Amino acid sequence: MTTEETAPGAPSAPGAGQAGPLPFGTGKAHQARIYDYALGGRDNYAADRAAAEAIKRAMAR
């Protein structure tokens, strides 16, 4: 391995692997995350949970 190559799984840039802003918006509900919430999943955000609860209330009528 040369000095320009990196080992598999090694960070390629300074700060790699650190938390930063998400590459997508979490303030707007998305149907896949609403579905995830409905199934008891963990990959959803407040907007998704609120939308799922609104759907539940509308369906209960």
N, C-alpha and C positions, 0 to 999 in steps of 0.2 A: 504494500500500500504506500503510495506516495504521500507527501505532505499536503497535496491538494485534495486527496480523497478523504472521506470521512467514513467512520465505521457505521454499519447499518444501525439505525435507531439513534444515532448521535445528533444532537442539535446542530443545525446547519448555519444558524445565524445567532448573533448575540441576542439574548432575550427569548429565544425560541423555547416554547413549552410554557411560557408564562401566560397567565390569564390576561385577556384584553377585551376590547369590544367584540361582541358577537358579529359574525358576518351577515346576519339577517335581523330583521326587526321583530321584537317580541311584544310590541305594543298593539299589534293587530292580530286577531285570532286567525288561525290557519286550520283548515279542516282535518288535516292529519294529526295535529296536536290535540284538537278537540276530541277526536276519536281515541287518541292515546289516553286522555284524561278519563273518558267514559269507560274505558277498559281497565282503569286503575293503574295506568302507567305512570312513569315519573318524568317523561320528557315533554312537559307542557309548562306554560307560563300563565300569569294572572289573567291576561286577556282571553286565553283559551279556556280557562276554568270558568270565567264569567260567561262566556258565550255558551258553554256546555250547560251551565245552570239555567240560563235564559231559555235554551232549547227545551230543557226538562220541564220548566214552568209552562211553556207554551204547549207542550205535548200533553200535560196533565189536564188541560181544560176540556 
